[in-house]
Amino acid sequence: MGNKLKEYLADPFLNTMYRAVREAGSLKSISIDLTHACNIRCVGCYYFDEGMNRFKGSKVKDEAVFDEFVAREKERGTNFVTIVGGEPSLELGRMKKIYDNFWMNVATNGWQRIPCDGFEKMPIGISVWGNHQTDKWLRGRDRLDVFGRALKNYKNDERAFWYYTVVPGRAHEVESVVEECVQNGNRVLFNFYCDLRNLGGEFDYRQGFGHVREAIDRMIERYPDKILMTSYFSHVVTSGKLYDESWGYEVCTSVSPDNPVNSERIRNGKPYNPHFRAYNADFSTTRRCCTGVDRSCDSCFDTWEHFSWVMLNMKKHLGSKQEFTNWLTTMYLFYLINRIVDFDSGIKLLPEIHARVGILSQPEPAEVA
């Protein structure tokens, strides 16, 4: 392994990314729900469809409890926190305490703007689930233009990127949504709709994401300096394939090792993050994983968890320089998105990252008359 790695790192571009990641150091990460509350109700949100807002002890109002949690995690060695929810922008005080003590990332619905003052370098992932019509129906109860309001809230905000959850059967919306986000002065990372409400049809993940992958690859070619996901990583997430492994609970690396429900998973020999915890909004108990309690992992296309799957499987990617490039660019983009490496210099590498990985999708064959 050492000789292969040395050979690949003779490439100055790869060496630059590798050194930046190594100098930043390893991540000891957790995810946390800052609150059980939300100011909108999205159709198919894992948090509410899985009942994560209903467990006993979810309404913690005593800030001393949260302060003790922060101190406890610092003592445990945690250095990176993903904030989810509920809607985190409803708890700016708690968010500030996380921002001041850890590397972090926050996912928000965008309805309420997170101010710049006190959060100057915070990575903010803003949800959007389709064009204005689709997003309005799925997230705004068919009356609130959440996407439109979020665009205004984060126009030309360098902290912000769009976390675009694409519906399987609405790949035709990708170009217009990305165009609007880019014109708003922001970058784009993709996520994928899993249909927890069983809407079926074009919302059903079981139809596959082939056309979505093609649309994403077209956006990479069109906006190589704006898309925060490579073609390789898009294929891993949407296909659920990583070499000889298929995505599922048995290989997911983002499970809570302290939770007894995961005891067999921890013993199965597959890589996992021993430090990770997915904390509920009581800041004490953990759940199975970031995005699930009982749901089937077949329905999970969460980009954050797939980042971890790739990152913890470096050895699988050492067969060739191209495979190593696929792994390293995935690792580097995670560190870059979350500003763990220098953002200003790192973002300039984005076009070359896409050029090195290349475009993997093939157009659907034309029908023969």
Secondary structure, DSSP 8 states (H G I E B T S, - for coil): -HHHHHHHTTSHHHHHHHHHHHHH----EEEEES-S--SS--TT-HHHHTTTTSSTT-----HHHHHHHHHHHHHHT--EEEEESS-GGG-HHHHHHHHHHSEEEEEE-SSS---STT-TT--EEEEE-SSHHHHHHHHSTTT--HHHHHHHHTTT-TTEEEEEEE-TT-GGGHHHHHHHHHHTT-EEEEEE---TT---GGG-GGG-SHHHHHHHHHHHHH-TTTB-S-HHHHHHHHHTEETTEE-STTT-S-B-TTSGGGHHHHTSS----TT--EE-TTSS-B-SBSS-SSS-GGG---HHHHHHHHHT--GGG-SSHHHHHHHHHHHHHHHHHTTSS-HHHHGGGHHHHHHHH------------
